[in-house]
């Protein structure tokens, strides 16, 4: 049996340490849209997440509506302004519906009302969250339903 030199790969199999100069693509500049494969924490997204977290933490919806009112006056783009109006309406729908539900809980109709208000708040917050990630305006921000 003959011995083979195993000190390294054959020269034809040696990888090149530097890529050829002409084959390197130029870096692409970031675009105005949401990051690909990432999560964009724009202001309407933050308000939507505060609303959703209020089901666990309680008070964050109040923080969210205050931020929505403040950021509504500072909005630079039309899609953001439509989200603020939509999210402010969402807060007031939730507050009024919750008050009515708690008042009517003694005659047992309040429980389904509270569940319906909770479902409506979640749906409206998630719809706003999805559209905010795409930087799309809300189609009818003044509506009371989803």
Secondary structure, DSSP 8 states (H G I E B T S, - for coil): ------SS--GGG---SS--GGG--------SS--TTS----HHHHHHHHHHHHHHHSTHHHHHHHHHHHHHHH--SHHHHHHHHHHHHHHHHHHHHHHHHHHGGGGT-HHHHHHHHHHHHHHHHHHHHHHHHTT---TTTT-S--
